């Protein structure tokens, strides 16, 4: 049995697993990945600032469970709440882009 040792690029892997860019399955994957990145950024910044979920929630007028949901990949997040969390919790602004 011969083993294929050809390494694939990340884009090749995504295409193989989720389809070409523009296909429905790839769009679903990419949308989910964006939500994941937002949660990861929030958790990284919160940790860097030395805040617990509870402390961050208190600073920006939400609940610990809401912060946890965002950090753990919740997809039903209000943009206004995300903006308030970054503004009131960290003194940061969110910039959006459309590609």
N, C-alpha and C positions, 0 to 999 in steps of 0.2 A: 504494500500500500504506500503510494507516494504522497507525501504531505506537501501542501501548497504553502510556501513560506512568504508569499507576496504580501507585503504590508499595504493596507488601504489607507487613504486619507480619511479624515473625519467626514468630509463632504461625500466621499464614495460610500462610507458606512451609512450615513444618513439616507442617501439615495436608495441604497439597498434595503434598509429597514423601513423607511417611511415614504419612499417614492421621490420623484423629481420635484424640484421647486415648482410651486404653482398647483400641485395636485392637492386634493382635499386632505388626504392623510398627512402630507407634509405640512400643510397649513395648520392642522390641528396640533401636530407635534410642536411646531415653532411657537404657536400661541401659548401652549403649556409651558414651554421653556422660558418664555418671557415672564410669565407669572412666577416661575421658580426663581429666576434671577432677581426679581423684585424682592421676594422673600429673603433670599440669601443676602442681598445688599442691606436690607433692613436689619437682619440679625447681625451681620458683620459690623455695621456702624454702631448698633446698640451695645454690642460687646466691647468694641473699641472705646466707646464713651463710658464704659463701666456701669451701665444701667441694667437693671433687671427688666423683665417684661412689665411687671407691675409698676415700677418707677416710670418707665416710658409712658405707659398708659395714663398714669396720673398727670404727667406733664402735658399731655395733649388731649385730655378729655375723652378717653375711650377706655376699654376694658382690657385686662390682661389676656382674656380669652381671644379678643379680636386681634391683638398683636400676635399671639400664638398662631392663630389661623393664617395670618398673612405670612409669617415665617415658615409655616408648614404647607405652603402651596395652595391656599384658598384662592378660588378664581372669581368669587363674587364680591370683589372689593370695590368700594366707591372711590373714584378718583379724588373727590374732594376730601375724603378721610385720609387717603394716602398723603395728599399734599399737606394736610394739617399735621399729620404725624411727623413728617420731615421738617416742616416749618417750626412747629411748637416744640417738638421733642428734641430737635437737633440744631435748629436755626439754619436750616438748609432749604434750598429751592429745588424743585423738580423741573427739569426741562424735557419736553417731549419732542420727538421728531417723527415725521411721516416720510417713509421711503417708498 
